[in-house]
Amino acid sequence: MTVASHVTSAGRLVAIVCGAQVLVQIGAYFWPALLPGMMQRWSLSNSEAGWITAIFYAAYMVSVPVLVTLTDRVDPKRVYLFGVGCSVIGHLLFGAFAEGFWSAMAARALTGLGWAGTYMTGLKLLADRVDPKMMSRAVTGHAAGIGVSGALSFLCGDLTAASAAIAWLVVAATVPGTTPPARPATRQTMLFDFRPVLRNRSAMAYAVAYCVHTLEMNALRGWGVAFLAFVAARTASGADMLSPTTVVTVLALGGTAASVLGNEAAIRFGRRRLVCAAMLLSICFAAILGALGSLSYYLAVVLLLVYGLAIWLDSSSLTAGAAGTAEPSRRGATLAIHSMLGYAGGFVGPLAIGWILDLAGGMSPWSWGLSFGAVALAMLVVLMVFVAIRPRELEGDRGR
């Protein structure tokens, strides 16, 4: 195969997988869009609503070490199709049978299992087949597809099962399968030995940062609509002209663009520098949003959107950092740990916001201030850890 044909083939694969990710993940965040109305309809407390949001990430967190690590031995395409199938079934069950707290929890948990079989598995599928210099941009394109689908989730919840089924058909028909390299039988028992991954300081630094990054992202994504609805009701203005759902959709689309631009900035100016700058910005805007966001609906909208840009700025850079500093033979296991830590944060974030709101007596300017302040404090701690570890840059990063 010539260099030109290899590039074309790799580019086609990236386009197919990223397009499929948009289709399969459209159902990821329809629940947060429904949250204010469903809390009233099902008489949910803030903590119960937080659990329905968080169970998606809990199911992901416990499934991803197994499913993604298996891609070091099993064709990633097979694991990917299994995950998409779980997503289709989970969406169908939610639409047909969810009638309250427990049924909604069960359906969202199955969808979280589906995400575990598609998100990092799709990334592993790409990372195994593109060269290192292309991988950083492939990761960014993959993350952009997730971001676009996440934004569409707030508006297109009724299309979730159908779009995921289309993604299954597209990948099954167009992505070629692969046979993982044969390994000595004596090493088969070492498949789930994560100790070498944990000893990789650079990959773990990016993974720990990703953990709190995802906590912050999903806290905002899970409660953004409810926060804006609270401010609109308190100030009696704004929501009729610019609904909370529309704002959070714009937030997710803007965040996707910020993630792509952030990875390009990491390549040009250094990955560590970009990640540290993004963390500092998110700390500042979380504190400002908590202190001032309840004063005015339009002020809350502006602060929420700018805060979202700061959060998403290093999203692709962190995942590319983990993938790029992993041992090639343990890339699946590394991405499994990276993703498990990330979605441990994603599980804690929305749940912690619900707990803080209930412990503080319900939604109020004070309780929202405490919620966003807690997120800012968590990010400050992980920033100090990231600076202390000082992870490696990637091949092609100018800061190397």
C-alpha positions in Angstrom: 0.0 0.0 0.0 1.4 3.4 -0.9 1.7 6.3 1.6 -1.1 8.2 -0.2 -3.5 5.2 -0.2 -2.7 4.5 3.5 -3.5 8.1 4.4 -6.8 7.9 2.4 -7.7 4.6 4.1 -7.0 6.0 7.5 -8.9 9.2 6.8 -11.9 7.2 5.7 -11.8 5.0 8.8 -11.6 8.1 11.0 -14.6 9.6 9.2 -16.7 6.5 9.5 -16.0 5.9 13.2 -16.5 9.5 14.1 -19.8 9.7 12.1 -21.0 6.5 13.8 -20.2 7.9 17.2 -22.4 10.9 16.5 -25.3 8.5 15.7 -24.8 6.2 18.6 -24.3 8.8 21.3 -27.3 11.1 20.5 -29.1 9.5 23.4 -26.4 10.2 26.0 -27.8 13.3 27.5 -31.6 13.4 26.8 -32.2 12.7 30.5 -30.7 16.0 31.8 -32.8 17.8 29.3 -35.9 16.1 30.7 -34.8 16.4 34.4 -36.8 19.5 35.6 -40.1 18.3 34.2 -39.5 14.6 35.2 -38.6 15.6 38.8 -42.1 17.1 39.2 -43.9 14.3 37.3 -42.2 11.5 39.2 -41.8 13.4 42.5 -38.1 13.0 42.6 -35.7 14.6 45.1 -32.5 16.3 43.9 -30.6 13.2 45.1 -32.8 10.8 43.2 -32.5 12.9 40.1 -28.8 12.9 40.6 -28.7 9.1 40.9 -30.5 8.6 37.6 -28.0 10.9 35.9 -25.0 9.3 37.7 -26.0 5.6 37.2 -25.2 6.0 33.5 -21.6 6.8 34.5 -21.5 4.1 37.2 -22.4 1.4 34.7 -19.8 2.8 32.4 -17.2 2.9 35.1 -17.5 -0.8 36.1 -17.8 -2.1 32.5 -15.1 -0.2 30.7 -12.1 -1.9 32.3 -13.3 -5.2 31.0 -14.7 -4.2 27.6 -11.8 -1.9 26.5 -9.1 -4.1 27.9 -10.5 -7.0 25.9 -9.6 -5.0 22.7 -6.0 -5.9 23.4 -7.0 -9.5 22.6 -10.3 -9.3 20.7 -11.2 -7.4 17.5 -12.3 -3.9 18.8 -15.1 -4.0 16.1 -16.8 -6.9 17.9 -16.7 -5.1 21.3 -17.9 -1.9 19.6 -20.9 -3.6 18.0 -21.8 -5.2 21.4 -21.8 -1.8 23.0 -24.0 -0.2 20.3 -26.5 -3.1 20.7 -26.7 -2.4 24.4 -27.3 1.3 23.7 -30.2 0.5 21.3 -31.9 -1.8 23.9 -31.4 0.7 26.7 -33.0 3.6 24.8 -35.9 1.4 23.8 -36.5 0.3 27.3 -36.4 3.9 28.7 -38.9 5.1 26.1 -41.3 2.1 26.5 -41.1 1.2 30.2 -39.6 4.0 32.4 -42.2 5.2 34.8 -40.3 6.3 37.8 -37.0 6.2 39.7 -36.1 2.5 39.5 -37.2 1.8 35.9 -35.4 4.9 34.7 -32.3 3.8 36.7 -32.3 0.4 35.1 -32.6 1.7 31.5 -29.9 4.3 32.0 -27.6 1.7 33.5 -27.9 -0.4 30.4 -27.2 2.6 28.2 -24.1 3.3 30.3 -22.9 -0.2 29.6 -23.4 0.5 25.9 -21.3 3.6 26.1 -18.6 1.6 27.8 -18.5 -0.6 24.7 -18.4 2.2 22.2 -16.6 5.3 23.4 -13.1 4.3 24.2 -13.5 1.1 22.1 -14.0 3.3 19.1 -11.0 5.3 20.0 -8.9 2.1 20.4 -10.1 1.0 17.0 -8.7 4.2 15.5 -5.5 4.3 17.6 -4.5 0.8 16.4 -4.8 1.8 12.7 -3.5 5.3 12.4 0.1 6.6 12.7 1.2 8.5 15.9 1.2 11.9 14.2 -2.4 11.4 13.0 -3.6 9.9 16.2 -3.9 13.2 18.1 -6.2 14.7 15.5 -8.1 11.4 15.2 -8.7 11.5 18.9 -9.9 15.1 18.5 -12.3 14.2 15.7 -13.6 11.3 17.7 -14.2 13.6 20.7 -15.8 16.2 18.4 -18.3 13.5 17.2 -19.1 12.8 20.9 -19.6 16.5 21.5 -21.9 17.0 18.6 -24.0 14.0 19.6 -24.1 15.2 23.2 -25.4 18.6 22.1 -28.0 17.0 19.9 -29.1 14.8 22.9 -30.8 17.8 24.5 -33.0 18.3 21.4 -33.3 14.9 19.7 -34.1 12.4 22.5 -36.8 10.7 20.5 -34.3 9.6 17.8 -31.9 7.8 20.2 -32.7 4.1 19.5 -33.0 4.6 15.7 -29.8 6.5 15.3 -27.9 4.0 17.4 -29.3 1.2 15.2 -28.1 3.0 12.1 -24.6 3.3 13.6 -24.5 -0.4 14.3 -25.3 -1.2 10.6 -22.8 1.4 9.3 -19.9 0.0 11.4 -20.8 -3.6 10.7 -20.9 -3.1 7.0 -18.0 -0.7 6.4 -15.3 -1.2 9.0 -13.0 -4.1 8.4 -12.3 -6.5 11.2 -8.8 -7.2 12.5 -7.0 -10.1 14.2 -5.1 -9.1 17.3 -1.5 -10.3 17.3 -1.0 -13.8 18.7 0.4 -13.9 22.2 2.0 -16.8 24.2 -0.5 -18.8 26.2 1.4 -18.0 29.4 0.6 -14.3 29.0 -3.1 -14.7 28.5 -3.7 -14.5 32.3 -2.0 -11.1 32.3 -4.7 -9.5 30.3 -6.3 -7.7 33.2 -3.1 -7.0 35.1 -3.2 -3.2 35.3 0.0 -2.7 37.3 2.1 -1.7 34.4 -0.5 0.9 33.4 -0.5 2.3 36.9 3.3 2.6 36.8 3.1 4.7 33.7 3.3 8.2 35.4 2.6 10.2 32.3 -0.5 8.3 31.3 -1.8 8.3 34.9 -1.3 12.0 35.2 -3.5 12.6 32.2 -6.0 10.0 33.5 -6.3 11.6 37.0 -6.8 15.0 35.4 -9.4 13.5 33.1 -11.2 12.1 36.2 -11.9 15.5 37.7 -12.4 17.1 34.2 -15.2 14.6 33.6 -16.6 15.3 37.1 -16.8 18.9 36.3 -18.2 18.4 32.7 -20.9 16.1 33.8 -21.9 18.1 36.8 -22.5 21.1 34.5 -24.1 19.0 31.7 -26.3 17.1 34.1 -27.5 20.1 36.1 -27.1 23.0 33.7 -30.7 22.9 32.5 -32.0 22.7 36.1 -29.7 25.6 37.3 -30.9 27.9 34.5 -34.5 26.9 35.1 -34.0 27.9 38.8 -32.5 31.2 37.9 -35.3 31.9 35.4 -38.0 31.1 38.0 -36.2 33.2 40.6 -35.7 36.3 38.4 -38.9 35.8 36.4 -37.1 36.6 33.1 -35.3 35.3 30.2 -36.4 31.7 29.7 -39.2 32.5 27.3 -36.7 34.0 24.8 -33.8 31.6 25.4 -34.7 28.3 27.0 -32.4 26.5 29.3 -32.4 23.5 26.9 -31.3 25.7 24.0 -28.5 27.2 26.1 -27.1 23.8 27.1 -27.3 22.6 23.5 -25.2 25.7 22.5 -22.9 25.0 25.4 -22.2 21.4 24.2 -21.6 22.6 20.6 -19.3 25.4 21.7 -17.5 22.9 24.0 -16.9 20.6 21.0 -15.3 23.5 19.1 -13.2 24.4 22.1 -12.0 20.8 22.5 -10.8 20.7 18.8 -9.1 24.1 19.1 -7.6 23.1 22.5 -5.9 20.1 21.0 -4.5 22.1 18.1 -3.2 24.6 20.7 -1.6 21.7 22.6 0.2 20.6 19.5 1.5 24.1 18.9 2.3 25.3 22.4 2.6 22.2 24.5 0.1 19.8 26.1 1.0 20.4 29.7 0.7 24.2 29.3 -2.7 23.9 27.6 -4.1 21.6 30.3 -2.9 23.8 33.1 -4.3 26.9 31.5 -7.7 25.2 31.0 -7.8 24.0 34.6 -7.1 27.5 35.9 -9.8 29.0 33.7 -12.4 26.5 34.8 -11.6 27.0 38.5 -12.1 30.8 38.1 -15.4 30.5 36.1 -16.8 27.8 38.4 -16.3 30.2 41.4 -17.7 33.2 39.6 -20.8 31.2 38.3 -21.5 30.0 41.8 -21.2 33.5 43.3 -23.0 35.6 40.7 -25.0 33.2 38.4 -28.2 33.4 40.4 -28.4 37.2 40.2 -29.6 37.4 36.5 -30.7 34.8 33.9 -28.7 36.4 31.1 -25.7 36.7 33.3 -26.1 33.0 34.2 -26.3 32.1 30.5 -23.1 34.0 29.6 -21.2 32.6 32.6 -22.4 29.1 31.9 -21.3 29.3 28.3 -17.9 30.7 29.0 -17.4 28.2 31.8 -18.3 25.4 29.4 -15.7 26.6 26.9 -13.0 26.5 29.7 -14.1 22.9 30.8 -14.0 21.5 27.2 -10.8 23.2 26.2 -8.6 20.3 27.4 -11.0 17.4 26.8 -9.3 16.0 23.7 -5.8 16.9 24.9 -6.2 14.8 28.0 -7.4 11.7 26.2 -4.8 12.1 23.4 -2.2 12.5 26.2 -3.1 9.2 27.8 -3.4 7.3 24.4 -0.1 8.8 23.2 2.0 8.1 26.3 0.6 4.5 26.7 2.7 1.4 25.9 1.4 0.3 22.4 0.8 -3.3 23.7 -1.2 -1.9 26.6 -3.1 0.9 24.9 -6.4 -0.8 25.4 -5.7 -1.4 29.2 -4.4 2.2 29.5 -7.5 3.7 27.8 -9.7 1.4 30.1 -8.1 2.9 33.2 -8.2 6.4 31.8 -11.9 6.0 31.0 -12.8 4.3 34.2 -11.2 7.1 36.2 -12.9 9.7 34.0 -16.3 8.2 34.4 -15.8 7.7 38.1 -15.6 11.5 38.2 -18.6 11.6 35.8 -20.5 9.4 38.3 -19.6 11.6 41.3 -20.2 15.0 39.7 -24.0 15.0 39.1 -24.6 12.9 42.3 -22.5 15.3 44.4 -24.5 18.3 43.1 -27.7 16.6 44.0 -26.4 15.8 47.5 -25.2 19.3 48.1 -28.5 20.9 47.0 -30.4 18.6 49.4 -28.1 19.1 52.3 -28.2 22.8 51.9 -32.0 22.8 52.0 -32.9 22.7 48.3 -32.2 24.9 45.3 -31.1 28.4 46.4 -28.4 30.9 45.5 -26.4 29.7 48.5 -26.7 26.0 47.7 -25.8 26.5 44.0 -22.8 28.6 45.1 -21.7 25.7 47.4 -22.1 23.2 44.5 -20.0 25.1 42.0 -17.5 26.0 44.7 -17.0 22.3 45.5 -16.3 21.6 41.8 -13.8 24.4 41.7 -12.0 23.0 44.8 -11.8 19.5 43.3 -10.2 21.0 40.1 -7.7 23.0 42.1 -6.5 19.8 43.9 -6.0 17.9 40.6 -4.2 20.8 39.0 -1.6 20.6 41.8 -1.2 16.9 41.3 -0.9 17.3 37.5 1.8 20.0 37.9 3.7 17.8 40.4 3.8 14.7 38.1 4.7 16.7 34.9 3.6 14.2 32.2 5.3 13.8 28.9 4.3 15.6 25.8 3.3 13.7 22.6 5.2 13.1 19.4 4.4 16.2 17.3 3.7 18.5 20.2 5.9 21.6 19.9 6.4 21.7 23.6 8.3 18.4 23.6 
